[in-house]
Amino acid sequence: MAHEFTDANFQVEVLDSDKLSVIDFWAEWCGPCRAIGPVIEELAKEYDGKVNVGKVNVDHNPQISMNYGITSIPAILFVKGGQVVDKLVGAQPKANFLKKIEQHK
């Protein structure tokens, strides 16, 4: 299951991690966000223990969203070593996520 990243745990779970983190910025009211939800869950299972895959609910965690300038969702950030190394915006096919993960992990 995908992690739930929050304003409270983001530093430890993502920024301090030595693994690649894939963060899906989403909201319950966002149709495209709900559409890629199952893909995010699949990636969390497939890369369990190798890549941190999780979600940030933008309505509940405004600080992280502001820190990264998230203005449209879904937005997926790829973070490694505390730095954003890549980004996808909008609903994407699973192949696009796999390509980015393999490129950066």
Number of C-alpha atoms within 10 A of each C-alpha: 13 20 15 15 22 19 15 11 11 15 14 10 18 24 18 12 17 15 19 24 27 28 24 28 24 24 18 10 9 11 14 15 21 15 13 19 17 13 16 23 16 16 21 20 14 13 12 13 10 12 20 23 27 23 20 23 18 22 13 12 15 14 14 20 19 11 8 10 9 17 11 10 19 26 20 25 20 24 23 22 14 16 12 15 14 15 15 16 15 13 17 17 10 14 10 10 19 11 10 16 18 9 9 14 14
